[in-house]
């Protein structure tokens, strides 16, 4: 009886831990992809900086927010 209870508890903990680990990994990969895409866009915008100074500033602020955000 105790082995079944411990198996259920252990399986639930393992499943929850695995799900959270995959969720966190996906979040980090997505964040990294967003940062890379925005950096590419900034490079493109800086070629025409005189027309896009406000947009460049917004992208730089957003990149800083993404870099500083932590998932717990």
C-alpha positions in Angstrom: 0.0 0.0 0.0 2.7 2.5 0.9 4.6 1.7 -2.2 1.6 2.7 -4.4 1.2 5.9 -2.4 4.9 6.8 -2.7 4.8 5.9 -6.4 1.9 8.2 -7.0 3.5 11.1 -5.0 6.9 10.5 -6.7 5.3 10.4 -10.2 3.3 13.5 -9.6 6.4 15.4 -8.3 8.5 14.1 -11.3 5.8 15.1 -13.8 5.3 18.5 -12.3 9.1 19.1 -12.2 9.5 18.0 -15.8 6.6 20.2 -17.0 8.0 23.3 -15.1 11.5 22.6 -16.5 10.2 22.4 -20.1 8.1 25.5 -19.6 11.0 27.4 -18.2 13.3 26.2 -21.0 10.7 27.3 -23.6 10.4 30.7 -22.0 14.2 31.2 -22.1 14.4 30.1 -25.7 11.5 32.4 -26.7 13.1 35.3 -24.9 16.4 34.8 -26.5 14.7 34.6 -30.0 12.9 37.9 -29.3 16.1 39.6 -28.3 17.9 38.3 -31.4 15.1 39.5 -33.7 15.0 42.9 -32.1 18.7 43.3 -32.3 18.5 42.5 -36.0 15.7 45.1 -36.4 17.8 47.6 -34.5 20.7 47.1 -36.9 18.3 47.7 -39.8 16.8 50.8 -38.2 20.2 52.3 -37.4 21.0 52.3 -41.1 18.2 54.9 -41.4 18.6 56.4 -38.0 17.4 59.9 -38.8 13.9 58.6 -39.7 13.6 56.1 -36.9 15.1 57.5 -33.7 11.9 57.1 -31.6 11.4 53.5 -32.7 15.1 52.7 -32.0 14.6 54.0 -28.5 11.5 51.9 -27.9 13.3 48.7 -29.1 16.3 49.4 -26.9 14.0 49.9 -23.8 12.1 46.7 -24.7 15.3 44.7 -25.0 16.4 45.9 -21.6 13.1 44.8 -20.1 13.4 41.4 -21.7 17.0 41.0 -20.4 16.1 42.0 -16.8 12.9 39.9 -16.5 13.2 36.7 -14.6 10.8 33.8 -14.3 10.5 32.2 -10.9 
